[in-house]
Amino acid sequence: MQFKDLQLNKPILKAISVKKYELASPVQEQTIPLVLAKKDVIASAQTGTGKTAAFALPILQLLFDKQDAGKKAKKIRALIVSPTRELAIQIDESFKAYGKYTNLRSSVLFGGTSIEPQKDVLKKGVDILIATPGRLLDLHKQDCVNLDYVETFVLDEADLMLDMGFIDDVKKIERLCPKEKQVLLFSATMPNKIVELANSILKNPVTVDVTPKSSAAESVNQLLYYVPKQKKMELCLHLLRNNIKGDILIFRRTKFGVEKLEKMLKKNGYNADSIHGDKTQSAREDALNKFKSKEVNILIATDVASRGIDIKNLDAVINFDIPNVPETYVHRIGRTGRAGKLGSSYSFCAADEKTYITTIQALLSFPISVEENHPYPLDPNAKPEVYIKKGSSHKKNRKSAASKKNKKRWY
């Protein structure tokens, strides 16, 4: 279906034309009419399918049609809550692009940067506010944010909100908005707890499901490598030298792991950069811009920092550490093979991660192809390695671990 067939007005269609959009994606085709009809919506769709436009375009139209409402002019009438800074910035950029030929004003709030410029913007008034939960609540406590006029409340990337422990904050924010409002919930995956949240804040929602709960992108070739944990670095280098080419996104569980892998790759001559939660916003943006401009071809990230990364034509994803939440695996590999394009994922599984693979394959409803032809195979009888965390009890842990037979330690 073409966008012109979705009852969008001329200013928005003109902006869409500038972006050279013609055909609506499935999530856009199904969601836009529902939002225009002021229905509550709970939508599940993979990353890269156009979720932001699915709610941004109809919200802009609804606000444009009522922007002469006098007392509500330049009051916050649409609120979009996002879990990460990167995603919030991306959403704001979309609203600005799609609303280019309207008089509607949008702004974005997020932590990790000076709060005063954000206060100044709020004083001037905005129609559409995109915000991360913590900064939004901070500014509300300082009486800088008035949510009394919100007509549409959007919760984006709800599954990550759950993973990051933001659900209580989201509930607080929802209660600060008027009782009578339209609520839209979007998520790449839809675990049971998110469904429970949706049922508690949405009224008679219409479900849009273009991504079945257990599905992963069919355009992604998934490969699984069983490897000793202490050999993952060597396996990564081996595959980068012989198999994996192009633009690559590597996931690690912790910021320490991200920095360690980045250092190793640079030492071996690879152009790599990284993003994680402890990096400043400017450093994260710089790393992402280098990746997008091809200055570096390998980006290493934690799951939290990676949400909101909009990268086109990503060739491969490496799961250096297997996620303990199966839906996270689906989201990770959905970074490649976007919108039907071909991509590949490579997952490194150590002995202590086998249970994670079992739950992931149960969610997928099919086994991931195992690649056995590599130089660092895992002994089928290998027991989970013991990880000794550095710290005040380091010596005690070393002694305890060393006393256990058939157990390994590493640093």
Secondary structure as UniProt FT lines:
FT   HELIX           3..5
FT   TURN            6..7
FT   HELIX           10..18
FT   TURN            19..20
FT   HELIX           26..36
FT   TURN            37..38
FT   STRAND          41..44
FT   TURN            47..48
FT   HELIX           51..65
FT   TURN            66..68
FT   HELIX           70..72
FT   TURN            73..74
FT   STRAND          78..81
FT   HELIX           85..98
FT   TURN            99..101
FT   STRAND          106..109
FT   HELIX           116..124
FT   STRAND          128..131
FT   HELIX           133..141
FT   TURN            142..143
FT   TURN            148..149
FT   STRAND          152..155
FT   HELIX           158..163
FT   TURN            164..165
FT   HELIX           167..176
FT   STRAND          182..187
FT   HELIX           192..201
FT   STRAND          206..209
FT   TURN            213..214
FT   TURN            218..219
FT   STRAND          220..226
FT   HELIX           229..231
FT   HELIX           232..242
FT   STRAND          248..251
FT   HELIX           255..267
FT   TURN            268..269
FT   STRAND          272..275
FT   TURN            277..278
FT   HELIX           281..292
FT   TURN            293..294
FT   STRAND          298..301
FT   HELIX           303..306
FT   TURN            307..308
FT   TURN            312..313
FT   STRAND          316..319
FT   HELIX           326..333
FT   TURN            334..335
FT   HELIX           338..340
FT   STRAND          343..349
FT   HELIX           351..353
FT   HELIX           354..364
FT   STRAND          369..370
FT   TURN            380..381
FT   TURN            392..393
FT   HELIX           394..402
FT   TURN            405..406
//
